[in-house]
Amino acid sequence: MKIVTIIVLVVVALFILLPILSGNAHIPTSMSATEIGHFIGGFMRYWINAIKSAFSAL
């Protein structure tokens, strides 16, 4: 059970960190709606492009 927990935590961390590390989603400097919107937009843009690339490779 501990291994499953560690694997789930690693997958969640990668899901969140990959857009940030690639530079698409910048960490918000303040809690303003604009900053949060840019973060979520970059986050979603990264995963949409990743899914498009995965399906186009098939």
Buried (B, 14 or more C-beta within 10 A) or exposed (E): EEEEEEEEEEEEEEEEEBBBEEEBBEEBEEEEEEBEEBBEEBBEEBBEEBEEEEEEEE
